[in-house]
């Protein structure tokens, strides 16, 4: 499979999500209303993305044009919702716009995130991100160097892992050493 | 009510108005405090960036690591502040997080921007962005394909240009054709 094909398949996944996902009206939806800055998009439930998350998560693609080499998306996590463990061959950036969440690299303590935080996720680092148990969480994500290939997924962040997090106040990203 | 009482009430009204007004008149820094999501950074005044802007503008670099090929920065414009006309050889993305502003491509009407809007700026398109006359404006910017070269600058958006904008409700970016 060529890198271009992988990128196209990734985009196809997102497109299918738009086609099949329905706007779920639920308590969680209205709970999120005030926190949302970028469009909420669709609940991943029932879409090809569903298997990559735990809990209620909404994804809206913001930038898909290949010109920019920066697929960008808004992700909103309900309380306790999170991605699976995964990695990006070309890295990823997260820009946190509301709520509180976590970012954890495999084998490291979790970093507590809040509005205004930026996370630099190096290529091939296995990690997850998501909301705290008490807060919704919203970030813009940018997949960097998308030509390096699609994200790889490594299974759920289990309840046991999530409920026994060690939280650090240190920041993981290189940016924070500036 | 005696004239004296009326006079005293009138004086009290003026005093309260004065106190209230004084409370509302603030320097640009504190005016921006509540709108800021990402770090405000430094006023470009006195920096090498100063010549590329009109008005009070604050810039904070968010991502500088070459690994990501996505130099990212938060820009906060005070009311009426704006970039000069410029273009990016590799394009640029803007993610609007607060306030109201404009994006205009040369020869086109200006697009009115608000929180949650995304602008895709194609390579080599001459454009500017900045605040409306009545609102501060904050966006995260990402320079895409930075290897294509540095931004080129083409001089001020003059007061005459700024004060005679034609505003469109159409969105300029390709994203909006999705």
Contacts between the chains, C-beta under 8 A, distances in Angstrom:
chain1	res1	chain2	res2	distance
A	36	B	116	7.7
A	37	B	37	7.9
A	37	B	97	6.0
A	37	B	115	5.6
A	37	B	116	5.3
A	38	B	95	7.3
A	38	B	116	4.9
A	38	B	118	7.4
A	39	B	116	6.4
A	61	B	178	7.6
A	62	B	95	7.2
A	62	B	118	4.8
A	62	B	175	7.0
A	63	B	93	5.9
A	63	B	118	6.5
A	63	B	120	6.1
A	63	B	175	6.0
A	64	B	175	7.2
A	64	B	178	6.9
A	65	B	120	6.1
A	65	B	174	5.2
A	65	B	175	6.7
A	67	B	91	6.0
A	67	B	120	7.7
A	67	B	122	6.4
A	67	B	123	7.1
A	67	B	144	7.7
A	67	B	174	7.9
A	68	B	91	5.4
A	68	B	93	6.1
A	68	B	120	6.5
A	68	B	144	4.3
A	68	B	145	7.3
A	69	B	69	7.4
A	69	B	144	6.0
A	69	B	145	5.8
A	70	B	70	6.1
A	70	B	93	6.2
A	70	B	142	6.2
A	70	B	144	5.1
A	72	B	93	6.5
A	72	B	95	7.6
A	72	B	118	7.5
A	72	B	142	7.9
A	91	B	67	6.0
A	91	B	68	5.4
A	93	B	63	5.9
A	93	B	68	6.1
A	93	B	70	6.2
A	93	B	72	6.5
A	95	B	38	7.3
A	95	B	62	7.2
A	95	B	72	7.6
A	95	B	95	7.0
A	95	B	140	5.7
A	97	B	37	6.0
A	97	B	97	6.2
A	115	B	37	5.6
A	116	B	36	7.7
A	116	B	37	5.3
A	116	B	38	4.9
A	116	B	39	6.4
A	118	B	38	7.4
A	118	B	62	4.8
A	118	B	63	6.5
A	118	B	72	7.4
A	120	B	63	6.1
A	120	B	65	6.1
A	120	B	67	7.7
A	120	B	68	6.5
A	122	B	67	6.3
A	123	B	67	7.0
A	140	B	95	5.6
A	140	B	140	7.4
A	142	B	70	6.2
A	142	B	72	7.9
A	142	B	142	6.5
A	144	B	67	7.7
A	144	B	68	4.2
A	144	B	69	6.0
A	144	B	70	5.1
A	145	B	68	7.3
A	145	B	69	5.8
A	174	B	65	5.3
A	174	B	67	7.9
A	175	B	62	7.2
A	175	B	63	6.1
A	175	B	64	7.0
A	175	B	65	6.5
A	178	B	61	7.8
A	178	B	64	6.8
